[in-house]
Amino acid sequence: MRIVITLDGDTIELETNGQSGTVSSSLPIPASDTEYPKSIKDRYNAAIDGVESLVLAHACAGVDVQSNEYVAGLKVAIESITNNLL
């Protein structure tokens, strides 16, 4: 099952099949971005990877990751990561 979550211009895309799947998103900072030092990008991207993995795990477990409440929580989590790491 393909699931797309839209977050204020960014997206998280999931592909699930039972208890496994894949995740990709537009949230990580690309390596080519020169606005931030590599160490900051690495920490930020690691935190985003954790969020992506959790969303995938929830989707595989049957949680409605597209519900308004879930998406609102994701927005808060990503905002917190951004505020604390960038």
Secondary structure, 3 states (H helix, E strand, C coil): CEEEEEECCEEEEEEEECCEEEEEECCCCCCCCCCCCHHHHHHHHHHHHHHHHHHHHHHHCCCCCCCHHHHHHHHHHHHHHHHHHC
